[in-house]
Amino acid sequence: MIPVRGMDGARIVVLGLGRSGLSAAKALEAGGATALCWDDSETARSGAEKAGLSLHDLSRREAWEGVVRLIVSPGIPHLYPAPNRWVSDAMAAGVPVDNDIGLFFRSLAVPEWDRFEVTPKVIAITGSNGKSTTAALVHHALEVLGKDTQLAGNIGRGVLDIDPPGDGGVVVLELSSYQTELARALTPDIAVFTNLSPDHLDRHGGMGGYFAAKRRLFAEGGPDRAILGVDEAEGRFLANQMSEGAADDRVIRISVAEKLDGPGWNVFVRRGFLSEYRKGRQVASVDLRGMQGLPGVHNHQNAAAAYAALRTLGQPPKAIEDAFDEFGGLPHRSQLVAEKAGVRFVNDSKATNVDAAAKALQAFDRVRWIVGGQVKEGGLDALHPYLGRVLKAYVIGRHAPETALMLGSCPSVVCTTMAEAVAQAAADAEAGDTVLLAPAAASFDQYDNFEQRGDDFIAEVRNALA
């Protein structure tokens, strides 16, 4: 645990008692603060009480007296589409609002670090797609290379649940826009921006607000190194903002769309080969083509970002390549579930938006595509250029008939349930085909989360192949 520093004796309200809220409350108490916990869910409140935490009814008139901070869990809106009522009350009372990420960055460094030979580092990774895989890949490679490393944030453990890093330790964080938007302290040593595509727009008041939330990771305090995907206009803008000139190697540009051979520090992937250029010259190359855990262009972008982060830590290219080759991938992200009679079954349930689904589709040539769920604003029109790879779409979700209409002339069948979709796709598939779950939609119409949806796909694949 990372005890929260600088709040000894303070009264802190913790709103939202899921994973991050509970760990924040415990870390506050460990640091000498008084954590006053609340959640609108009776079940969550009961769980907090069983964990030995104190409840604090925010509906009482005197609820904010003497409170110096409100710590908000990521799922609770504080601005768009409308602020949570308790957040509004805190702001009206003049109580500063923060989250566990802000507490983490203000509390991580301790005087004992002065005795370390190598100061611990924090790598923070954000972006629309690929941040989980990138974070896991960096963490995996560091483990293979024998480094002291921990993975936390939006993946793995809560940020305040990790152990204090030791001499030379590296903390790898995956951070969502919900987390970066509100944190009052954001000071990673290395910050990574993978890419940007429309997502969570209602929560951020549009694309500009969404990008602004991501940008805060780089603007608040400023990392020593910024690794930036420049295949979208926002990434190029951010690289320009962070750099003092074309040769400024504090900014590392990454791409899977073009060759980057300018005077700075660049990493790009073309036709499956990752290249590192510095001062206009190639200094290293990695062949990604045979790496089973990193299929497709989208995973090559993740590899470029992870490679750049590891190089900033001084790791040699060949050692990084060997570590990447051992990476097995993450569940629900281009996960090879089974292969039988030449047919592959791939679970990419994390492809919850059209950009992620487009990248998944591009990774395979003959696709039997399971698609659908709670389709986001904008529909599926952006996927039409990639439907030439789709032999047939098997549409799931409560609104499957309407979703099928969004696919235009693409051959499709309305299945509604995962069981029916997998059964039909498996029956139709021939050697060389890939049955791909890449829903291009949120899961909440039929499942609690994308993990549950992916687990259902895996179970139905096993049934179909039994």
N, C-alpha and C positions, 0 to 999 in steps of 0.2 A: 504494500500500500504506500501511496505518496501522501503523507500528512499535509494538509493545507497550511501554508505558512502565512503569517501576517494577520491572522484573524483570531488570535487567542482572546477568549472572553466575549467575542462578538456573537450577536444573535443573527443567525442566517436562516432565511426561509428557503426550503428546497421544494420546488413544485414539480410533481411528476415522479413517481416512485418505481419506474422501471429500472433497467440495469444501470444506466448512467446516474439516475437520481439516487438510488440506494448507495452506490459507491461514493458519490459526492458527499452524501450525508455522513457516511462512516469516516471518510477522509477529513471532513470538517471537524468531527468529534475528536479524531486522533490528533488534530492540530490544536485542540483546545477551544474550539468554537462550540456554540450551542446550535445544533441543527434542529430546526422547526419544520417538520415534514407535513406535506399535504398532497393528496391526489383525489380527484373527483370520484375515483373508483373505490368502492368499499373494500373490494378484494385486495387492491394494492395497499390500502391503508392497513388492513389486517396483517398483511405480510410484513410491512414496516414495523408494526408493533411487535410482531413475533421476533423480529431481528433486533429488538431492543431499542428502537428509535422512538422519539417523542413526536406525537401528532400535534398539529397546530391548525385549528379551524380558521380558515381565512375569511369566513363569512362574519366573524365577530367584528364589532366596530373598532375594538382596540387591537386588531390583528397585526397592524404594522408598527405599533409603538415600540421604539427601541431597536427595530430591525435595520441592519446596515447593508444587507445584500439580499437579492432574490436570485436563486440559482434555478434555471429553467431547463427541463429536459428537451432534447432536440425536436420531438414531435409536437410541441406546444407552440402555436403561432404567437408572435409578439407584435406583428405589424400587419401583414397581409395573410389571407384575405380579410381578416379582422383580428385584432388582438384578443387573446384570452382575457376573460374578465379579471382574473387575479393579476395578470401582468399589467393591465390598465390601472388597477387599484394601486399597485406598487409604484408605477410611474407617477400617478397623481400624488402619492405620498412622498415622492422624491427619493425613493429607494432605487439605487443602481441595480440594473439587471445584468446577469452574467450567466455562464454555463460551466460545465465541468472542464471544458477545454481551456477556458480562461484561468480557472483555478490551477490546472495542471501546469501551465506555462509560468505562472507566478510562483509555483511551489517546487519545481523540479530541482533547480540548482541549490546546492547546500554548501556550507563552508568546507566540508570534508573534501570537496572536489579539488581544493588547492593542493592536496597531497597526492593527487593522481598524476601519473606520468602522461596519460592521454585523457583529456577532458571528454566526458560523454557527449554524444551528438544526438540530435533529433532530426529525423527525416519525415516531413509531413507531405502527404500526397493527396491532391484533390483533382477534380475534373468531372465531366459528365459520365464517361464510360471508361472502364479499365482500371480505375483506381484501386479496387480490391485486388485484382490480379497483380498489378504493379507492386503494391505494398507487400503482398505475400511472396512475390518473386524476389524482392530485395531481402526480405527476412530470411527466406529459404537459402539464398546464396550466402548470406552472412553466416548462417548456421553451418553450411557446408564448409565455409572457409575458416571455421573454428572461432568465430567472433561471439562476444557476449551481446545478444540481441533479444529484443522483445517486440511483439506485434500488438498493437492496440488501436483504440478509437472506434471507428465504424465497423471494424473487423476484429476478431479476437477478443481481447479483454477490454474492459473500460479503462480509460487513460489513468484514472486514479487507483486502479486495482493492481497495476504493475508493481514490481519490486523496484526500489531505488537502483538506478543503473550503477554498475561498478566501474573501475578503471577501464577506460576505452570502450565502454558500453555504447550500443546504438539502439535507440528507440525508434521504431518505424510506425508511423501513424497514418491511417486512412481517415480523411476528414471529409464529411459531406458539406454541402452548402448550408444546411441547417446549423452545423457546428461552427463553421467559419464566420457565419454572418453575425453572431452574437458575442463571440468570445472577446473579452476586454483585453486579453493578452494573447499575442500570436507571434512567437519568436523562435521558429525552427532554425536550425543551422542550414538545412537544405530543404527547399520547397519545390514541389513538383506539380505542374499543371499538365494533365494529359491531353485534354481536348474539351470542346464545348458544343453541346447540341441542346435543343429545347427540352426542358424537363423541370418539373416543380414550379411552373410559371405562375400558378395561382398563389403559391406560398411567397413568391418573391415579387409579385406585382409586375411580371413581364420579364422579357429576356434581359433587359438592362439591369434590373434588380438581381437577377440570377447571376449574371457575370460579376456584378459588384460584390456579391457575397463571396464568390470564389477569389476575386482579386484581393480581398482583405488579407488573405494568407501572405501575400507579398508586400502589401502596402503598410501593414501594421508592424513596425519594428524593422522589417527588411531582413531576409535571410542572407547568409554569406554566399550561397550559391542558389540560383534560380534555374530550374530545368523546365523548359517551356515548349509544349507542342505548338508548332506554328503552322499547322495545316488549316486553321480557321483564322478569320480576321481578328478575333478577340485575342488569340494567342500571339499573333504578330504584333498587335497593339501593346500587349503586356510586355513582350520582349523589348520593344522600343522604349517603353516607360522605364524598365529596369536597367537598361544598358546605357553606358556613357559613350558608346561608339561601337562600330562594327567589330573591333578587335577586343572588346571587353569580355574576358573569359570568365567573369563572374556569372554570366548568362550562358547557359548551354541550350542551344536550339535543337529540337528533335523533329523528325518528319518521316512519314511513310509515303508522301506524295511527291517529293522532289529531292534532288541531290543538293546537299548543303555543303559547299566547299569554300565559304568565305573566310576572312582572316580570323574569325573567332573560334569558339569551341563548338563543334557540331556533331550530331549523331543522327544518321538516317538509315533507312532500310529500303532497299530496292531488290525486287525479285528474290526475296528471302535472305539476302546478305546484308548484315548490319555493318556499317562503316563508321569509324570515328575519324574526324578531321580536326586538326588543330593548325592554325596559322596557314590555312590553305593546303595542307598536305595530309594525306592519309597516314594515320599512325597505327591503326588496328582494324581487323575485320573478323566478324563472327558469322558462321553459317548457321542460320536458324531453320533451314528447310526440313531437317529430319527430326526436329524436336517435337515429340508427341504432345507435350504439355503446353505448347505454344503454337497452335494451328491458326493460320489465317492472318490477314493484314492487321486486324485489330490487335491481335496478340503480339505481332511484330512491333507495333507502336508501344505496347506495354513493355516489351523487352528493351526497346531503345531508351525509354525513360528509366527503367531499372538499371540498365547498363551505365547510363550517365551518372546516376546516383552513386553506384558502386565505385566508379572511376574517381569521383570527387573524394572518396574515402581512401584512395590510393591502391585499390585492388587491381591486380594485373589482368589484362584482357583474356588470356588463356584460362586462368582460374575462374573467371566469370563465365566463360563459355562452358566449361565443364560443369559448373554449378547449375547453369540454365538447363543443360541437357538432362539433369536429374530431376527437374521440376515436373511434378505430376499434374499440375493444374489445380484449379479450385472447384469444389462442388457447384453445380448449377451455372458454370461459366465454360462453355465449350467442352463440357465433360463427356468423354467417351464412356457410355454406360455399358454397351455390349456390341458385339460384332458376330454375326452369324450368316453363313452362306454368302459372304461378300457384301452384306448389308450392315452399315454402321448406324447405331442409335446414339444421338448426341443431345445432351441436356444443356440448353442455354436458357434456362428459366429466368436468369438475371437480365436477359434482353427485354427490359420492360419499356423501352421506347423505340421509335423507328430507326434511330441512328444505330443503336446497338444491334437491332435485328438485321439491318442492312449489312453490317460488318460480319455478322454470323452467316448470312446467306452467301456472301462473297467468299467465304472460306471453303465452300463445297460446290461441286459441279452439278450433281444430279440430286435434287433435294425434294423430299416429301416432307412438307412444311406444316408443322402444327402451330397454329397462330390464333390469337384472340384472347379476350379477357376484357378488362376495363380500358378500352382504347382512349388514348389521351387526345387533347386538343390538337387539331390539325389532321386527324385521321391517319390513313395509311398511304396517302398519295405519294409520299416521298420514297416509298419502297418499289414503286412501279418499274424504275430502271433496272432493278435486280431480279425481277420475276421471271426472266428468261431462264434462270437456273432452276426454277421450281417446276417439277413435273406435275405436282398436284398439291393444293393446300387443304388441310383438314382443320376446319374452323371450330374452335371451342368457345365457351363463355355463354353467359345468359343472353347476350345479344348477338349470338353467332350469325343469324340470318342477315342482320344489318352489317356486321363485319365482313361477311362474304361479299356483299355488294361493293365494298370499298376496294376489292381486289380486281375489279374490272374484268378483263378477258382471261385472267389466270384460271386454269381449271381448279375447281374447288368443290368441296362437299361439306355440308353443315353437319357437324358431329355433336356439338354442344358439350359433351363430357370428354374427359381425358381418356377414359376407358374405350369409348367408341373410336376416338381419333387414333389412338395407338393401334387398336385392333385392325382398323381399316388400312392404315399406313403400312403396317407389317404384312398384311395380306397382299397388298399391291406391290410391295417393294421387290426389286430384282437386284442381282449382283451389281455392285457399283453405285447403288443408291445410298443416300444418307437420310434417315428419318430424323428430322431436326425439330426440336422444341425451341423456338425462338419467338415468343408470343407477341412482341412489339406492343405490349399492353401491360397495365398493372394487373395484379392477381386478385384484387379485393372483391371481385364479383362472385368468386367461387372459393377462394382460399384466404387464409389469414395473411400470407406473405408469399414471396416468390420461392422461398425454400420449400414450403409445403407443396406448392405446385410442382416443383422439380422432383420432390420425393414421390409424388403421385405418378409422375411420368415414369420414373425408375421402376416403381412397383408394377405398373401396367406393362412395361417392356418385358419384365421378368415373367409376367403372366402370359404374354403373347408368345414368348420364346420357350415356355415350359413344354 
